[in-house]
Amino acid sequence: MILVIFGLPGAGKTTLAKAVAERLDWKHINTDIIRNEFIKEKTYSEEEKQKVYDLLFEQAGKWAEKGVVLDGTFYMKELREKIRDKGDVVFIKCTAPEEIVRKRMEDRGLSTESDADFVVYLKIKEVFEEGEGEEVDTTLPLEEQIKKILGILKNVGTL
């Protein structure tokens, strides 16, 4: 089973993905960690982004049977479609009001794996392709977010 937690930078994806992966005892794989691990000089070019997602897809295929939570923007429908080849997939889109995202990014500074700042958020927002998936409001308490996802997974017969 592959759970894809996606959305714009600063939407709360990583906090939620880590918590769900821990609760389910599933593997958590994050695009920012992959980028930091495998890309020495980051350019954020389309070629680089594709390499990061290719590595993510490769790892996801290895963990799909045991359960894996993927954590990234998945800003293009094409990226969301490609992961479907790796197994059963459920998509969860993280959302938060823009003013909350701005505050989160200011507060976190460089304390996370992500290099994204509010300028990056605005750039990705311009090209973000809406699509499938249940939405989770990440301004809700974390436990409520987790319960919503567990309910979704139960409804699709995963749990």
Backbone torsions as a table, in degrees:
resi	resn	phi	psi	omega
1	MET	NA	134.3	178.5
2	ILE	-118.0	122.2	175.1
3	LEU	-106.8	118.5	-179.9
4	VAL	-103.3	115.6	175.4
5	ILE	-104.7	113.2	-172.3
6	PHE	-132.4	169.3	177.8
7	GLY	151.6	-176.9	-177.9
8	LEU	-68.7	158.0	175.1
9	PRO	-56.3	141.2	177.9
10	GLY	79.8	3.0	-177.8
11	ALA	-77.4	-9.9	179.5
12	GLY	101.2	17.1	-176.8
13	LYS	-60.6	-50.7	-172.5
14	THR	-67.2	-42.6	177.7
15	THR	-57.3	-47.3	-178.6
16	LEU	-69.4	-44.4	-178.6
17	ALA	-60.7	-44.1	178.6
18	LYS	-61.9	-43.5	-178.1
19	ALA	-65.5	-42.1	179.7
20	VAL	-67.8	-43.6	179.3
21	ALA	-60.4	-41.1	178.9
22	GLU	-65.8	-44.2	-179.0
23	ARG	-61.1	-39.3	-177.3
24	LEU	-91.1	-6.9	-174.1
25	ASP	58.6	45.8	177.2
26	TRP	-109.0	161.0	176.1
27	LYS	-71.7	139.3	175.1
28	HIS	-111.1	126.2	178.8
29	ILE	-126.9	127.5	-173.2
30	ASN	-120.5	134.1	-179.1
31	THR	-63.8	-34.8	179.6
32	ASP	-65.2	-40.1	178.8
33	ILE	-66.2	-41.9	177.3
34	ILE	-60.1	-47.6	-179.5
35	ARG	-58.3	-46.3	-178.5
36	ASN	-66.2	-32.0	-177.4
37	GLU	-79.7	-37.8	-170.6
38	PHE	-109.9	-15.1	-177.6
39	ILE	-112.0	113.4	-177.7
40	LYS	-75.9	-50.8	179.4
41	GLU	-110.0	102.9	-174.9
42	LYS	-77.6	130.5	177.0
43	THR	-119.2	-18.8	-176.5
44	TYR	59.1	26.9	175.2
45	SER	-69.9	164.9	177.5
46	GLU	-61.5	-37.7	178.4
47	GLU	-62.3	-44.1	179.0
48	GLU	-65.1	-44.3	178.6
49	LYS	-58.7	-41.7	180.0
50	GLN	-64.0	-39.4	178.0
51	LYS	-62.4	-43.6	179.1
52	VAL	-61.0	-46.9	-179.8
53	TYR	-67.8	-35.3	175.6
54	ASP	-60.6	-43.1	177.3
55	LEU	-64.6	-40.2	177.3
56	LEU	-61.1	-46.5	-179.2
57	PHE	-63.0	-39.3	179.0
58	GLU	-61.7	-47.4	179.3
59	GLN	-65.9	-39.1	-179.6
60	ALA	-59.9	-40.9	179.1
61	GLY	-60.3	-33.7	-179.9
62	LYS	-72.3	-27.6	-174.3
63	TRP	-106.3	-6.2	-172.4
64	ALA	-56.4	-39.8	-176.9
65	GLU	-65.2	-36.4	-179.1
66	LYS	-86.1	-21.5	-177.3
67	GLY	111.4	126.7	-178.1
68	VAL	-143.9	141.3	175.6
69	VAL	-109.7	117.7	177.9
70	LEU	-97.7	138.9	-171.0
71	ASP	-132.2	106.4	179.0
72	GLY	-169.6	173.0	-178.3
73	THR	-68.4	-35.2	-176.0
74	PHE	42.9	49.3	-171.1
75	TYR	-70.7	-14.4	179.0
76	MET	-113.5	138.7	177.8
77	LYS	-56.4	-36.1	-179.6
78	GLU	-57.2	-39.9	178.3
79	LEU	-66.0	-40.1	179.1
80	ARG	-67.8	-34.8	178.1
81	GLU	-68.4	-39.9	-177.4
82	LYS	-61.6	-33.9	-176.8
83	ILE	-71.6	-21.0	-179.8
84	ARG	-60.8	-24.0	179.4
85	ASP	-70.0	-14.0	-173.2
86	LYS	-93.4	-6.5	-180.0
87	GLY	148.2	-168.0	177.2
88	ASP	-69.6	131.3	-173.5
89	VAL	-128.4	138.3	170.3
90	VAL	-122.8	132.7	-179.9
91	PHE	-106.0	134.1	175.2
92	ILE	-126.8	122.3	178.9
93	LYS	-99.7	122.6	176.8
94	CYS	-83.8	135.1	178.2
95	THR	-131.3	151.0	174.7
96	ALA	-160.4	146.5	177.5
97	PRO	-60.5	147.7	-176.0
98	GLU	-55.6	-38.2	-180.0
99	GLU	-66.9	-31.4	175.5
100	ILE	-70.0	-42.4	178.9
101	VAL	-60.1	-46.6	179.7
102	ARG	-57.8	-46.0	-179.3
103	LYS	-64.0	-43.9	178.7
104	ARG	-58.2	-44.2	-177.7
105	MET	-67.5	-37.7	176.8
106	GLU	-65.3	-42.1	-177.2
107	ASP	-70.2	-36.0	-175.1
108	ARG	-79.5	-26.4	-180.0
109	GLY	53.4	-128.7	179.2
110	LEU	-103.3	24.6	-175.6
111	SER	-83.7	3.8	179.5
112	THR	-122.9	175.3	177.3
113	GLU	-69.5	-23.9	-174.4
114	SER	-78.5	137.7	173.8
115	ASP	-92.9	-3.6	-173.2
116	ALA	-67.8	131.9	172.8
117	ASP	-115.3	-172.0	-175.5
118	PHE	-66.6	-29.9	176.2
119	VAL	-63.7	-43.5	177.1
120	VAL	-63.3	-42.5	177.0
121	TYR	-53.5	-49.1	-177.9
122	LEU	-64.0	-38.5	178.5
123	LYS	-64.5	-45.3	-179.3
124	ILE	-69.6	-35.2	178.1
125	LYS	-58.8	-37.2	-179.9
126	GLU	-62.9	-34.8	-174.6
127	VAL	-107.6	-1.7	-177.1
128	PHE	-63.0	126.6	179.8
129	GLU	-98.3	116.4	179.5
130	GLU	-65.3	159.5	-179.3
131	GLY	-174.9	-151.4	-173.2
132	GLU	-68.4	170.6	172.8
133	GLY	111.6	145.0	172.4
134	GLU	-72.9	147.5	177.6
135	GLU	-99.0	142.8	174.7
136	VAL	-124.7	124.4	177.8
137	ASP	-80.1	110.9	-175.1
138	THR	-82.7	8.0	170.7
139	THR	-86.1	-12.0	175.6
140	LEU	-72.7	158.9	175.5
141	PRO	-55.5	142.8	-175.9
142	LEU	-54.1	-41.0	-178.5
143	GLU	-62.6	-36.0	176.8
144	GLU	-66.5	-39.0	178.1
145	GLN	-62.4	-45.9	-180.0
146	ILE	-61.6	-45.7	-179.9
147	LYS	-60.3	-39.4	178.8
148	LYS	-62.1	-45.0	-179.4
149	ILE	-65.9	-42.7	178.1
150	LEU	-61.1	-38.0	176.3
151	GLY	-63.7	-41.9	177.9
152	ILE	-62.2	-45.1	180.0
153	LEU	-63.8	-37.3	176.8
154	LYS	-65.8	-40.9	-179.2
155	ASN	-62.9	-31.4	179.4
156	VAL	-92.6	4.1	174.9
157	GLY	81.9	19.7	-179.6
158	THR	-84.4	-33.2	-178.6
159	LEU	-109.4	NA	NA
